[in-house]
Structure formats: C-alpha cells, structure tokens
Amino acid sequence: MNDVTMPVSRARRLRDLLESNQLEFIMEAHNGLSARIIEEAGFAGIWASGLALSAAFGVRDSNEASWTQVLEAVEFMADATTVPILLDGDTGYGNFNNLRRLVTKLESRGVAGVCIEDKLFPKTNSFIDGERQALADVDEFCGKIRAGKDAQRDPDFCIVARVEALIAGWSVEEALERAKAYHAAGADAILIHDKAPRFDNIQRFADAWDQRCPLVIVPTKYYSTPTDVFRSAGISLAIWANHSIRASVTAMQRTAREVHDNQSVAGIEDRIAPVSEIFRLQGDDELRDAERRYTGSDVPIHAVVLAAARGAGLESVTEARPKAMLKIGGKPLLRRLVDVFKQQGIHDITAVAGYRADTIDVPGVRVVENRDYEHTGELASLGHARDHFSEDNIVLYGDLVFRRHVLTDLLEASGDIVVVVDSDAANDGASDGDTLRDPAWCSAPDDRSLFAQRVTLTHVGADHAPDTRPCGRWIGLMRARGAGRARIAEAIETLQVDGSYARAGIPELLNTLIAAGARVDVVYITGHWLDVNDLDDLRAAGDFAHGDTP
C-alpha cells in the first residue's frame, strides 16, 4: 500500500498557529489583492477584518454590509492565497442559527475559522462609544458557540470567542468569567479585546487565565507595548487588525490630492506600483503560461539596447566604461533601462556592446559585441543582435532615461512598427530640423485634444528633410513586431545593396521603410525623458532620476 501524504488543511494550519508554543502573528486584509500582499510579506495567516471589509465596501462597521457580501469578499481572499484566514465574524450576524449557516458556508469556501464577539446584533465598532455598547447574555452566547461547533464538519475549523467586557467598561474579573464560560462551551481560543493604551488589563487577564486555551490579542491601541511583553504573558496570537487598510487610505489620499492639484499623473508614476505589479499580484503570469500551453499565443517581447558608444563629449568620464554604464542616481544607465523593462514584464534583454564591452555587467542582460563599433553605425550594431530577435522587439538607444509611462504608451500602441516622438521638442526654439537632433516629421502634429490619435512618421533626421517645421523629435525608442519585423529585414537588405548599411543609423532604416511604403506609427509624448550626450545631460539625468522633470 502506497503512503500518500495528504495536504494539511488551512483549518489545521490555523489551529497550529493558535496552539503554537510561541507567539504567532497574522495581519488584516480586506480583499484578494491585499490578502496576497499579506501572504507574500511572510504572514502565516490572514485576519479578514470586519472594520477593513466594511471600509472597503464604503459602509460603516455596523453590520451595514450583509453577511453574504462579507462571505463573497472573503471567498476572493481565500482564492487568492494559500494561508489560513480567520474571519472577523462580528456577532455571527444574528442568533445561533445564523452562525450555524455562516460556519457551513465558510468551510465550503476554504476559510479556516471565525471569530465572534459577545455583543448584540447589529454591532458597532469597539472603538466607537465602547462603554455604551451592551454585551450579549452569557448563556445565549455560549449557545451560539455550541451551535457553531456542532455545525462544523472539519474538526480543525476554529471558533474564536471575542470578549468585549473591557471595551464596554467592565472589570477584568467579568471578562474572565465570560471567557471561562465561552471556553467551556467549546471555543477554540479566546480573544481578549481592550482599547486602553496600556497592556495592564490584558496582562492581569492573562495572568489569571493560566493558559486554559489559546489567548488572542489585537494590539491596535497599545501598539507601543514591546512584543516581548506579549510573549512573556503567554499570548498565542497577535492580530495586526487594520493596518493595511489604514496604510492604503493614506497612500490613496496623498496620491489623489497630488493628481488633482497637478492635473497630471506624470509626477507620481515612478512612486506608485507599476501596472505590471498589479498584473503579477493578480496571477497574470499563470494565465500567460496557460495561454501558451493551451493556445500557443502570447509571444514574449525582446528588448535590444544599443550600447556600443563611448560617448562623444563624455570622454572625461568614460575612460574606463561606456556611456551606458555611467551612473545616474546611483545606478548605471543600462541598469535603469533593465529595471523599467522588467517592471513591464520584459525579461529577454540584449545589449549590443562595443567600447569597453568587458565592463558591461548588468544582471538579466545578454551581451553581444560589435567589435567594429568605431567604424560602423547603429544599424550594424542592431545586426549583431539579430539571432535573438523575437516576433516582437523593442529597440532603443542605451543613453535614454525616461519615465515608465513612456514605455507603457509604446507597448499599448497598435501597429507593426511604432516610434516614440516628443512633440514638446518642436517648441524648443528650433524653426526647422537643423538644430534638433533626430527631428521627426509626421502625418499630423500632436493634437492633445484627441484620444488615440492615429499618426504616422513621414521622415526622421536632418538629411533630405522636408522644408517645414518638424512635429517633434524621435527619442530613440521604437517597436517592431509581426509583419513589421519582416519589413525591417527588407529595408536592411536594401541598405546593404546600396552600400550604406555599415554606417547607417536607425533614422536611415526608418526612412528606408517609409520610402518602401511601410507604415510607421507614432506615439506622441510630451517630455518626461532625456538622453545623455554631454556632461550637462549627465547632471540633468541625475536630477531626473531623483524626481525632477526635464
């Protein structure tokens, strides 16, 4: 007979936390996303807080959210995590019969336990006029506990009885008598609650309790008490009961005010989680894996960073390293680019090195070398990465620094070949393309009143430029995918035939594409980037990295 090790249930793991011989901790969550964050932080369990859940619903912590709404929310939390969840079940949402039904439903959704408090339904939060809140009759509450225990099917499902006597202004002795009765009725643990700023009352309770069963605390008000005091008192479980919802409120208020006042999100984009982090927490990687497994879709994006140059105008700081390895705000330029790519889920990254190629050492980057970098152009460097091209490629200069949303805009744009053009550059005093590096002419200027404006590139660079004002500057960032990759291969062949390939830059490639009838779409941006071409740029990039906008 084969030995089959059955997985330990969540209820069993919650019971193990309660019965542990050391102080354990769980933390509040109020939805699936926060629950996953709490688990990733290392907590072995989650407190589904009644206060936090009601706050997430935008209602008061007075049973204004129905028990079925709470049940649905905690089900999403259970689906998003693997650790046990202890639900703050208020008073059980009614009498003994309501609790029996609640326990049945919680077990069916993988919730490990429920905590019920000895107040009257509908309840009011313990920190609001606690002394005026009436307590439940002891016998009635004990009957509710017995009903809940009789209803459970998993013997490890936990019912924690929460004693509110100290909250309501009663004595420690009254709290003890109630706790003893609840324990005798079958409670698996006792949560002794207090709103005093000191641990004294609970210390007296714990001393007299003598570890009859696990003791749980919620140190919201006596947070300054050293944790070792809880250990010495024999506390089994401490619950950080509302801190993630409070932290999120602070962050949302600050962000909302700043966005409102500035009428822009550009200033906060680098200080908040990237959208890719939300996708990760939602389990998007698993879905992408499943899509590849079942449909063969979702081609990964490959990034090519052209980083062969030493940097004309930067000789005094590039004797030992190429321009792409100059530090900006404490990080090499290439490291900053890699971080932005990885935040967007782009992990296949190739850097084409040349000058001091041996010094390019950035984790997560494949390095290929253009040994003839001094006598060839950007297009030849790009050719050295061709063996690593995928069906979807980002190509960019290695001296760029930009806000994360610039790459996001490019990734969200449609089109097989797409370039990023800064329309603000057209207003920097240049009347034509002669004084603007990589000037770009487009089928239409940037009309910021239009959403998803469809614009194509008509020419880039000062050579053979139109006799009109440029629409902006190509910043050195482009994308080629699907049919666009094939069109680029054809354009490269054209440049090889006419002999200009070796010294050509990416602008020559783009103009060759346009001449051949290829559509090159434009994503307009307005600033929030810079390139490093001289020492002044290097200093400006340092300011940019610390939050200043160029």
Secondary structure as UniProt FT lines:
FT   HELIX           10..18
FT   STRAND          24..29
FT   HELIX           32..40
FT   TURN            41..42
FT   STRAND          46..48
FT   HELIX           50..57
FT   TURN            61..63
FT   HELIX           67..80
FT   STRAND          85..88
FT   TURN            90..91
FT   HELIX           96..108
FT   TURN            109..110
FT   STRAND          113..117
FT   TURN            126..127
FT   HELIX           130..132
FT   HELIX           138..151
FT   TURN            155..156
FT   STRAND          158..163
FT   TURN            165..169
FT   HELIX           172..184
FT   TURN            185..186
FT   STRAND          189..192
FT   HELIX           200..209
FT   TURN            210..211
FT   STRAND          215..217
FT   TURN            219..220
FT   TURN            223..224
FT   HELIX           227..232
FT   TURN            233..234
FT   STRAND          237..240
FT   HELIX           243..262
FT   TURN            266..268
FT   HELIX           269..271
FT   HELIX           275..281
FT   TURN            282..283
FT   HELIX           284..294
FT   STRAND          302..307
FT   TURN            312..313
FT   TURN            315..317
FT   HELIX           323..325
FT   STRAND          327..328
FT   TURN            329..330
FT   STRAND          331..332
FT   HELIX           333..343
FT   TURN            344..345
FT   STRAND          348..353
FT   TURN            355..356
FT   HELIX           357..359
FT   TURN            363..364
FT   STRAND          366..369
FT   TURN            371..372
FT   HELIX           373..375
FT   HELIX           378..383
FT   TURN            384..385
FT   HELIX           386..388
FT   STRAND          392..397
FT   TURN            398..399
FT   STRAND          400..402
FT   HELIX           404..412
FT   STRAND          417..422
FT   HELIX           423..427
FT   HELIX           433..435
FT   STRAND          439..442
FT   TURN            448..449
FT   STRAND          456..460
FT   TURN            463..464
FT   STRAND          472..481
FT   HELIX           483..497
FT   TURN            498..499
FT   TURN            501..503
FT   HELIX           506..515
FT   TURN            516..517
FT   STRAND          521..525
FT   STRAND          529..531
FT   HELIX           535..545
FT   TURN            546..547
//
